[in-house]
Amino acid sequence: MVKKPEDRATEFLEQLGKLRQFSAMGRRAPHKPLLLLYALAQLKHHGRDRVKYRDAERVLTPLPQTYGPTGTRARVADPFARLEGDGIWRIESENRDALFDSGGNARPGALSKHDAEAGFDDRTLSLLRDRPRTIDEAARVLLERNLPPQTHAEVLERVGLRLDDPA
């Protein structure tokens, strides 16, 4: 049975609330939510299905240190690769094996060198296209669950995402 877009949206939003994330001193690291917010902005405002690692790194590198727990490392490579394990993301590259070290960790230099791109998997991308308001709903879930309210407007500006008024 094919799920209705509303059911698929609910499922996706629940997945966003359950992202596996590193935490320190009771605070969740914002690496994955920040990357997802950036990807949502690229899709909504520029029609881009995928984000280039180099572009994401340029925009996102300073953000985990600003909005994350004290001592947070600013490696965009980690969420860029690890989001695949959350079942909503995929990396694309002609030489995928070269992107990872023997321990399965993403290699930032290789991601850049091989011009790696990543974005939402086909199922999620289809949902976001079929039901565009899910983009704003997803952004609100990511912000509310991962970042202090007083930072939301600034984070949205820094990742380039403009939300429509709530319905």
C-alpha positions as a Markdown table, in Angstrom:
| # | Residue | x | y | z |
|---|---|---|---|---|
| 1 | Met | 0.0 | 0.0 | 0.0 |
| 2 | Val | 1.3 | 3.4 | -1.0 |
| 3 | Lys | 1.5 | 5.9 | 1.9 |
| 4 | Lys | -0.1 | 9.3 | 1.6 |
| 5 | Pro | 2.3 | 12.3 | 1.6 |
| 6 | Glu | 1.0 | 13.3 | 5.0 |
| 7 | Asp | 2.0 | 9.9 | 6.4 |
| 8 | Arg | 5.4 | 10.0 | 4.8 |
| 9 | Ala | 5.9 | 13.5 | 6.1 |
| 10 | Thr | 5.1 | 12.4 | 9.6 |
| 11 | Glu | 7.5 | 9.5 | 9.4 |
| 12 | Phe | 10.3 | 11.8 | 8.0 |
| 13 | Leu | 9.8 | 14.4 | 10.8 |
| 14 | Glu | 9.9 | 11.6 | 13.4 |
| 15 | Gln | 13.2 | 10.4 | 11.8 |
| 16 | Leu | 14.6 | 13.9 | 12.2 |
| 17 | Gly | 13.7 | 13.9 | 15.8 |
| 18 | Lys | 15.7 | 10.6 | 16.3 |
| 19 | Leu | 18.9 | 11.5 | 14.5 |
| 20 | Arg | 21.9 | 9.8 | 16.1 |
| 21 | Gln | 24.2 | 12.5 | 17.4 |
| 22 | Phe | 27.2 | 12.9 | 19.5 |
| 23 | Ser | 26.5 | 14.7 | 22.8 |
| 24 | Ala | 28.8 | 16.3 | 25.4 |
| 25 | Met | 27.8 | 17.6 | 28.8 |
| 26 | Gly | 24.1 | 16.9 | 28.0 |
| 27 | Arg | 24.1 | 18.9 | 24.8 |
| 28 | Arg | 23.7 | 17.3 | 21.4 |
| 29 | Ala | 26.2 | 18.2 | 18.7 |
| 30 | Pro | 24.5 | 20.2 | 16.0 |
| 31 | His | 26.6 | 19.0 | 13.1 |
| 32 | Lys | 23.8 | 16.9 | 11.4 |
| 33 | Pro | 21.0 | 19.3 | 12.0 |
| 34 | Leu | 23.1 | 22.2 | 10.6 |
| 35 | Leu | 24.0 | 20.2 | 7.4 |
| 36 | Leu | 20.3 | 19.2 | 7.0 |
| 37 | Leu | 19.2 | 22.8 | 7.4 |
| 38 | Tyr | 21.7 | 23.8 | 4.7 |
| 39 | Ala | 20.5 | 21.0 | 2.4 |
| 40 | Leu | 16.9 | 22.1 | 2.9 |
| 41 | Ala | 17.9 | 25.7 | 2.0 |
| 42 | Gln | 19.6 | 24.5 | -1.2 |
| 43 | Leu | 16.6 | 22.5 | -2.2 |
| 44 | Lys | 14.0 | 25.2 | -1.3 |
| 45 | His | 15.6 | 28.3 | -2.7 |
| 46 | His | 17.9 | 27.0 | -5.4 |
| 47 | Gly | 16.3 | 23.7 | -6.5 |
| 48 | Arg | 19.5 | 21.8 | -5.7 |
| 49 | Asp | 19.0 | 18.1 | -4.9 |
| 50 | Arg | 22.6 | 17.6 | -3.8 |
| 51 | Val | 25.1 | 19.8 | -1.9 |
| 52 | Lys | 28.8 | 19.8 | -2.8 |
| 53 | Tyr | 31.0 | 18.9 | 0.1 |
| 54 | Arg | 33.2 | 22.0 | -0.6 |
| 55 | Asp | 30.3 | 24.4 | -0.5 |
| 56 | Ala | 28.9 | 22.8 | 2.7 |
| 57 | Glu | 32.3 | 22.9 | 4.3 |
| 58 | Arg | 32.7 | 26.6 | 3.5 |
| 59 | Val | 29.3 | 27.6 | 5.0 |
| 60 | Leu | 29.1 | 25.1 | 7.9 |
| 61 | Thr | 32.7 | 24.9 | 9.3 |
| 62 | Pro | 32.3 | 27.7 | 11.9 |
| 63 | Leu | 28.8 | 26.8 | 13.0 |
| 64 | Pro | 29.3 | 23.8 | 15.2 |
| 65 | Gln | 31.8 | 25.7 | 17.4 |
| 66 | Thr | 29.3 | 28.6 | 17.6 |
| 67 | Tyr | 26.2 | 26.6 | 18.4 |
| 68 | Gly | 27.5 | 23.3 | 19.7 |
| 69 | Pro | 28.8 | 22.1 | 23.1 |
| 70 | Thr | 32.1 | 23.5 | 24.3 |
| 71 | Gly | 35.0 | 21.8 | 22.6 |
| 72 | Thr | 32.9 | 20.7 | 19.5 |
| 73 | Arg | 35.1 | 20.0 | 16.5 |
| 74 | Ala | 34.1 | 21.6 | 13.3 |
| 75 | Arg | 34.4 | 18.7 | 10.8 |
| 76 | Val | 31.7 | 18.9 | 8.2 |
| 77 | Ala | 32.9 | 15.6 | 6.8 |
| 78 | Asp | 31.5 | 13.7 | 9.8 |
| 79 | Pro | 27.8 | 14.5 | 9.3 |
| 80 | Phe | 28.3 | 14.6 | 5.5 |
| 81 | Ala | 29.1 | 10.9 | 5.7 |
| 82 | Arg | 27.3 | 9.7 | 8.8 |
| 83 | Leu | 23.8 | 10.9 | 7.8 |
| 84 | Glu | 23.6 | 7.9 | 5.5 |
| 85 | Gly | 23.2 | 5.8 | 8.6 |
| 86 | Asp | 20.1 | 7.7 | 9.6 |
| 87 | Gly | 18.3 | 6.4 | 6.4 |
| 88 | Ile | 17.5 | 9.8 | 4.8 |
| 89 | Trp | 20.8 | 10.8 | 3.0 |
| 90 | Arg | 23.2 | 9.5 | 0.4 |
| 91 | Ile | 26.6 | 10.4 | -0.8 |
| 92 | Glu | 27.5 | 10.4 | -4.5 |
| 93 | Ser | 31.0 | 10.2 | -6.0 |
| 94 | Glu | 32.6 | 8.5 | -8.8 |
| 95 | Asn | 35.2 | 7.0 | -6.4 |
| 96 | Arg | 33.2 | 6.4 | -3.3 |
| 97 | Asp | 35.7 | 4.0 | -1.7 |
| 98 | Ala | 38.4 | 6.7 | -1.7 |
| 99 | Leu | 36.2 | 9.0 | 0.5 |
| 100 | Phe | 36.7 | 6.9 | 3.6 |
| 101 | Asp | 39.7 | 5.6 | 5.6 |
| 102 | Ser | 40.0 | 2.0 | 6.7 |
| 103 | Gly | 37.9 | 2.7 | 9.9 |
| 104 | Gly | 35.0 | 4.0 | 7.8 |
| 105 | Asn | 35.5 | 7.6 | 8.6 |
| 106 | Ala | 35.1 | 10.2 | 5.9 |
| 107 | Arg | 38.3 | 11.9 | 4.8 |
| 108 | Pro | 37.8 | 15.6 | 4.3 |
| 109 | Gly | 40.6 | 16.0 | 1.7 |
| 110 | Ala | 39.2 | 13.1 | -0.3 |
| 111 | Leu | 35.6 | 14.5 | -0.2 |
| 112 | Ser | 37.0 | 17.7 | -1.6 |
| 113 | Lys | 39.3 | 16.2 | -4.1 |
| 114 | His | 36.7 | 13.9 | -5.5 |
| 115 | Asp | 34.1 | 16.6 | -5.6 |
| 116 | Ala | 31.7 | 14.6 | -3.4 |
| 117 | Glu | 28.0 | 15.5 | -3.3 |
| 118 | Ala | 25.3 | 14.4 | -1.0 |
| 119 | Gly | 21.7 | 15.0 | -0.3 |
| 120 | Phe | 18.4 | 13.5 | 0.7 |
| 121 | Asp | 17.8 | 9.9 | -0.5 |
| 122 | Asp | 15.3 | 9.4 | -3.3 |
| 123 | Arg | 12.4 | 8.6 | -1.1 |
| 124 | Thr | 12.9 | 11.7 | 1.1 |
| 125 | Leu | 13.6 | 13.9 | -1.9 |
| 126 | Ser | 10.3 | 12.7 | -3.5 |
| 127 | Leu | 8.4 | 13.6 | -0.3 |
| 128 | Leu | 10.0 | 17.1 | -0.2 |
| 129 | Arg | 9.1 | 17.7 | -3.8 |
| 130 | Asp | 5.5 | 16.3 | -3.5 |
| 131 | Arg | 4.8 | 18.2 | -0.3 |
| 132 | Pro | 7.1 | 21.3 | -0.2 |
| 133 | Arg | 5.7 | 22.5 | 3.1 |
| 134 | Thr | 7.6 | 19.6 | 4.7 |
| 135 | Ile | 10.8 | 21.5 | 4.2 |
| 136 | Asp | 9.7 | 24.2 | 6.6 |
| 137 | Glu | 8.2 | 21.6 | 9.0 |
| 138 | Ala | 11.5 | 19.7 | 8.9 |
| 139 | Ala | 13.5 | 22.9 | 9.6 |
| 140 | Arg | 11.4 | 23.7 | 12.6 |
| 141 | Val | 11.9 | 20.2 | 14.0 |
| 142 | Leu | 15.6 | 20.4 | 13.6 |
| 143 | Leu | 15.8 | 23.8 | 15.2 |
| 144 | Glu | 13.5 | 23.0 | 18.1 |
| 145 | Arg | 15.2 | 19.8 | 19.0 |
| 146 | Asn | 18.8 | 20.8 | 18.6 |
| 147 | Leu | 19.4 | 24.5 | 19.1 |
| 148 | Pro | 18.4 | 27.1 | 21.6 |
| 149 | Pro | 15.4 | 29.2 | 20.5 |
| 150 | Gln | 17.4 | 32.5 | 20.7 |
| 151 | Thr | 19.8 | 31.1 | 17.9 |
| 152 | His | 17.1 | 30.0 | 15.4 |
| 153 | Ala | 16.9 | 33.2 | 13.3 |
| 154 | Glu | 20.7 | 33.6 | 13.1 |
| 155 | Val | 21.2 | 29.9 | 12.2 |
| 156 | Leu | 18.6 | 30.1 | 9.5 |
| 157 | Glu | 20.3 | 33.2 | 8.1 |
| 158 | Arg | 23.7 | 31.6 | 8.2 |
| 159 | Val | 22.5 | 28.4 | 6.3 |
| 160 | Gly | 20.5 | 30.5 | 3.9 |
| 161 | Leu | 17.0 | 29.2 | 4.7 |
| 162 | Arg | 13.9 | 31.4 | 4.8 |
| 163 | Leu | 10.9 | 29.8 | 6.4 |
| 164 | Asp | 7.3 | 30.7 | 5.3 |
| 165 | Asp | 5.0 | 31.7 | 8.1 |
| 166 | Pro | 3.6 | 28.7 | 10.0 |
| 167 | Ala | 0.3 | 27.4 | 8.6 |
